[in-house]
Each structure stands twice: as C-alpha cells, then as structure tokens.
Amino acid sequence: MIYSSLYERNNSVLGWQSELFRWMRQWVRVLAIIGLNLTLSPFVMAQFQTHPQHKIIAMLQAKANTAINANRLTKPKHDNAYDYLKAILLLDPNNADAKRGLESLAIKYRVLVDSNIKRGNFTQARTMRRRALALFPNHPQLLGLNKKIERAQGQKNQQMLAKVDQLDVTLFPLPAYELSLRSQTIKSFLRRLAERIATSHETVLINARDDAEGRWMYKVMKEAAPGYRVRGDIRTTTKPSVELKAPILD
C-alpha cells in the first residue's frame, strides 16, 4: 500500500516535470523566434511563474498587430508580424486570431504585387511574389501571380514600344524602379527609341535622377544606333523620362 502510494506520487511528480519541460521547450522556441535567444535560465523559469500562457499570447498578438500596421510583415528579423503570429501558433496551434493574421499577411502580399504591377515595377512585383510564396507556398491567391505579372509586363512593353512609333508622341515617362534595375524593359524601349531617332534625326533630352543614370541611358541608345550620332543633353530631375525635340539643322 505504501509502495503503491509512493509510486503514484512519483508518477505524478514526473508527469508534472514532463509537462513543465514541454512548456519550457516551447518557450525557448518562441523566444528564439522573437529574437530573445535565451537558455533555460532563472529568468525563463520566472516567466512561467508570472506570465500565464494567455497573457503571453495577448502580448504577441499586440506586437503582431503593431507590426502589421507599420507594414513590418516579414522584416526586420524577430520584429515582424509573421514571426509574432508563428510564435503564437507554437503556443496555441489552433489559435484562430493568429491563423486569420497569417491569412491577412498573404492577402497583403497579393495587394503589394498588384500595386507594383500597376506602377510598372515588375521586378519588385516578382520579388514580393517570391517572398510571399516562400511563406505561403500553396495559397490560392498567390499561385497565379506569376502569369499575371508576365501578362502585364508584356502589355506594358507593347504599349511603350507602340508609342515610340507614334511620331506625335515626344514625351516618354519611365518607370523609376525598372530604370534603377536597368531592366530589359527599359533597354528594349531605349533601343527602339534610338532606331526612331536615327530615322527622324530628332534630338533627345534625357531626364535622369543623376548623371550616371543619364549617361547609361545615352550609352544604350548610342549602341543601338551604330554609326549615327545621337544628339541631345542630360538633365537631372526627380522624374525620369525621355523627351524628343525637333532636329538640329546643320
């Protein structure tokens, strides 16, 4: 009888210790996610004693909401909405608020991709798409974005090139992000523009954000019209574009 009582008591203690260590392991994982890479120290033990799980989850949810409002979706490391929401799910795998929060992040990424498509920033749109799929690989609203980007870029390229062939069009605004990346879209446009200039003998005013950018644009145009002297000037401005002027009569 005595042995039986001691056996049950020992089992109870062992069960309590096992549960404690399970929670401690979860805590270390949560702390690692949010950037507090702590070991099983007295500080960690104190957190178990003074902060019930629901309070920890509430704190993480508040931080996630703040990060979402500040558009810190996945960066900086350890202080972003995604990490906080994943930390909540480590403590409570069925937490409905955290699951809804992650769903909202996926939708925000889709909106970011769409926004960059509308502005003609196709390279940035692809970056956002890759980042989103790394986090939500099977999300239905993200899977079809690559085709959407390719289709939109193809249409944009056709529109830009078609305008070059319209001799009454002389001002060509350029998408700043694509220009910063020296993208193929910009190169194709500048080459087509150089072909027009070589025939029309118009002069060119390159509006660039700095001298290096303007010289690069001129270089692409010059190389696209070998044997022809592209005449023009470079002006520094905040909104990049190319303007064509009347030919200079020798």
C-alpha positions as CSV (number, residue, x, y, z in Angstrom):
1,M,0.0,0.0,0.0
2,I,2.8,2.4,1.0
3,Y,4.8,1.4,-2.1
4,S,1.7,1.9,-4.3
5,S,1.2,5.4,-2.8
6,L,4.8,6.3,-3.4
7,Y,4.7,5.0,-6.9
8,E,1.6,7.1,-7.7
9,R,3.2,10.2,-6.2
10,N,6.4,9.7,-8.1
11,N,4.4,9.3,-11.3
12,S,2.5,12.5,-10.5
13,V,5.8,14.4,-10.0
14,L,7.3,13.0,-13.1
15,G,4.2,13.9,-15.1
16,W,4.3,17.5,-13.8
17,Q,8.0,17.8,-14.6
18,S,7.5,16.4,-18.1
19,E,4.7,19.0,-18.7
20,L,6.9,21.7,-17.3
21,F,9.8,20.8,-19.6
22,R,7.5,20.6,-22.5
23,W,6.3,24.2,-21.9
24,M,9.9,25.3,-21.3
25,R,10.9,23.9,-24.7
26,Q,8.0,25.7,-26.3
27,W,9.1,28.9,-24.6
28,V,12.6,28.7,-25.8
29,R,11.3,28.2,-29.4
30,V,9.0,31.2,-29.0
31,L,11.8,33.4,-27.6
32,A,14.1,32.3,-30.4
33,I,11.5,33.4,-33.0
34,I,11.1,36.8,-31.5
35,G,14.8,37.4,-31.0
36,L,15.3,36.6,-27.3
37,N,17.7,33.7,-27.7
38,L,17.6,32.7,-24.0
39,T,18.6,29.4,-22.4
40,L,16.7,27.7,-19.6
41,S,17.7,30.3,-17.1
42,P,16.0,31.5,-13.9
43,F,14.7,34.3,-16.0
44,V,12.8,31.9,-18.2
45,M,11.5,30.0,-15.2
46,A,10.2,33.3,-13.8
47,Q,8.2,33.9,-16.9
48,F,6.4,30.6,-16.5
49,Q,5.5,31.5,-12.9
50,T,4.4,35.1,-13.5
51,H,3.0,35.1,-17.1
52,P,0.2,32.7,-17.9
53,Q,0.1,31.5,-21.5
54,H,-3.0,33.6,-22.4
55,K,-1.1,36.8,-21.4
56,I,1.9,35.8,-23.5
57,I,-0.3,35.2,-26.5
58,A,-2.1,38.5,-25.9
59,M,1.3,40.3,-25.9
60,L,2.5,38.5,-29.0
61,Q,-0.8,39.4,-30.8
62,A,-0.5,43.0,-29.8
63,K,3.0,43.1,-31.2
64,A,1.8,41.4,-34.4
65,N,-0.9,44.0,-34.9
66,T,1.6,46.8,-34.4
67,A,3.9,45.3,-36.9
68,I,1.1,44.8,-39.5
69,N,0.0,48.5,-39.1
70,A,3.6,49.5,-39.6
71,N,3.9,47.3,-42.7
72,R,6.6,45.2,-41.0
73,L,5.3,42.0,-42.5
74,T,8.4,39.8,-42.5
75,K,11.2,42.3,-41.7
76,P,13.2,43.2,-39.7
77,K,14.2,39.8,-38.3
78,H,12.5,39.0,-35.0
79,D,10.3,42.1,-35.0
80,N,7.7,41.4,-37.7
81,A,4.1,40.3,-37.9
82,Y,4.9,36.9,-39.4
83,D,7.3,35.9,-36.6
84,Y,4.9,37.0,-33.9
85,L,2.0,35.1,-35.4
86,K,4.1,31.9,-35.8
87,A,5.2,32.2,-32.2
88,I,1.5,32.3,-31.1
89,L,0.8,29.1,-33.0
90,L,3.7,27.4,-31.3
91,L,2.0,28.0,-28.0
92,D,-1.5,27.5,-29.3
93,P,-1.6,25.7,-32.7
94,N,-5.4,26.3,-33.0
95,N,-5.4,30.0,-32.3
96,A,-7.9,31.5,-34.7
97,D,-6.6,35.0,-34.4
98,A,-3.1,34.0,-35.4
99,K,-4.4,32.0,-38.3
100,R,-6.5,34.9,-39.5
101,G,-3.5,37.2,-39.1
102,L,-1.4,34.9,-41.3
103,E,-4.1,34.9,-43.9
104,S,-4.2,38.7,-43.9
105,L,-0.4,38.7,-44.5
106,A,-0.9,36.6,-47.6
107,I,-3.5,38.9,-48.9
108,K,-1.3,41.9,-48.1
109,Y,1.4,40.4,-50.2
110,R,-1.0,39.9,-53.1
111,V,-2.0,43.5,-52.8
112,L,1.6,44.6,-52.9
113,V,2.2,42.6,-56.0
114,D,-0.8,44.1,-57.7
115,S,0.3,47.6,-56.6
116,N,3.7,47.1,-58.2
117,I,2.2,45.7,-61.4
118,K,0.0,48.9,-61.7
119,R,3.1,51.1,-61.3
120,G,5.1,49.1,-63.8
121,N,7.5,47.8,-61.2
122,F,7.6,44.3,-62.5
123,T,10.9,43.3,-60.9
124,Q,9.6,44.4,-57.5
125,A,6.4,42.6,-58.1
126,R,8.3,39.4,-58.7
127,T,10.3,39.9,-55.5
128,M,7.1,40.3,-53.5
129,R,5.7,37.2,-55.1
130,R,8.7,35.1,-54.3
131,R,8.8,36.3,-50.7
132,A,5.1,35.5,-50.3
133,L,5.3,32.0,-51.8
134,A,8.2,31.2,-49.5
135,L,5.9,31.9,-46.6
136,F,2.6,30.6,-48.1
137,P,3.6,28.1,-50.8
138,N,0.1,26.8,-51.6
139,H,-2.0,29.9,-51.1
140,P,-4.5,30.0,-54.0
141,Q,-4.4,33.8,-54.3
142,L,-0.6,33.7,-54.8
143,L,-0.1,30.8,-57.2
144,G,-1.4,32.6,-60.3
145,L,0.6,35.8,-59.8
146,N,3.5,34.9,-62.0
147,K,1.3,34.7,-65.1
148,K,-0.4,37.9,-64.1
149,I,3.0,39.7,-63.9
150,E,4.2,38.3,-67.2
151,R,1.0,39.3,-68.9
152,A,1.0,42.8,-67.5
153,Q,4.7,43.3,-68.4
154,G,4.1,42.1,-71.9
155,Q,1.2,44.5,-72.4
156,K,3.3,47.4,-70.9
157,N,6.2,46.6,-73.2
158,Q,4.0,46.6,-76.2
159,Q,2.4,49.9,-75.1
160,M,5.8,51.6,-74.6
161,L,7.2,50.4,-77.9
162,A,4.0,51.3,-79.8
163,K,4.2,54.9,-78.5
164,V,7.7,55.2,-79.9
165,D,6.3,54.6,-83.4
166,Q,3.8,57.4,-82.9
167,L,5.7,60.4,-84.2
168,D,3.3,62.9,-82.5
169,V,4.4,61.4,-79.1
170,T,7.5,63.1,-77.9
171,L,7.5,62.7,-74.1
172,F,8.1,59.2,-72.6
173,P,7.9,58.9,-68.8
174,L,10.0,55.9,-67.5
175,P,9.1,53.6,-64.5
176,A,11.7,54.6,-61.9
177,Y,12.1,51.2,-60.3
178,E,12.7,49.4,-63.6
179,L,15.2,52.1,-64.6
180,S,17.1,51.7,-61.3
181,L,17.5,48.0,-62.1
182,R,18.5,48.7,-65.8
183,S,15.8,46.2,-66.7
184,Q,15.3,44.6,-70.1
185,T,12.1,46.5,-70.4
186,I,14.0,49.8,-70.3
187,K,16.7,48.6,-72.6
188,S,14.2,47.5,-75.2
189,F,12.5,50.8,-75.0
190,L,15.7,52.9,-75.3
191,R,16.9,50.8,-78.3
192,R,13.6,51.3,-80.1
193,L,13.7,55.0,-79.4
194,A,17.3,55.1,-80.8
195,E,16.0,53.5,-84.1
196,R,13.4,56.2,-84.4
197,I,15.9,59.0,-83.8
198,A,18.3,57.6,-86.4
199,T,15.5,58.0,-88.9
200,S,13.8,61.2,-87.7
201,H,17.0,62.9,-86.6
202,E,15.2,64.3,-83.6
203,T,17.4,65.4,-80.7
204,V,16.9,63.9,-77.2
205,L,16.7,65.3,-73.8
206,I,17.3,62.6,-71.1
207,N,15.7,63.5,-67.8
208,A,17.6,61.3,-65.3
209,R,17.8,61.3,-61.5
210,D,21.6,61.6,-61.6
211,D,24.4,61.9,-64.1
212,A,25.4,58.2,-64.1
213,E,21.8,57.2,-64.9
214,G,21.6,59.7,-67.7
215,R,24.9,58.5,-69.2
216,W,23.8,54.9,-69.0
217,M,20.6,55.7,-70.9
218,Y,22.5,57.6,-73.6
219,K,25.0,54.7,-73.9
220,V,22.2,52.2,-74.5
221,M,20.7,54.4,-77.2
222,K,24.1,55.1,-78.9
223,E,24.9,51.4,-79.0
224,A,21.5,50.7,-80.6
225,A,22.2,53.1,-83.5
226,P,25.8,52.3,-84.6
227,G,27.2,54.9,-87.0
228,Y,24.7,57.5,-86.0
229,R,25.4,60.4,-83.7
230,V,22.6,60.7,-81.2
231,R,22.4,64.4,-80.3
232,G,21.0,65.6,-77.1
233,D,21.5,66.5,-73.5
234,I,21.1,65.2,-70.0
235,R,19.1,67.0,-67.3
236,T,18.9,66.0,-63.6
237,T,15.3,65.6,-62.3
238,T,13.3,63.6,-59.9
239,K,11.0,62.0,-62.5
240,P,12.9,60.1,-65.2
241,S,11.8,60.4,-68.8
242,V,13.0,61.0,-72.3
243,E,11.9,64.0,-74.4
244,L,12.4,64.2,-78.2
245,K,13.0,67.6,-79.8
246,A,13.0,68.9,-83.3
247,P,16.1,68.1,-85.4
248,I,19.0,70.4,-85.3
249,L,19.6,71.8,-88.8
250,D,23.3,71.9,-89.7
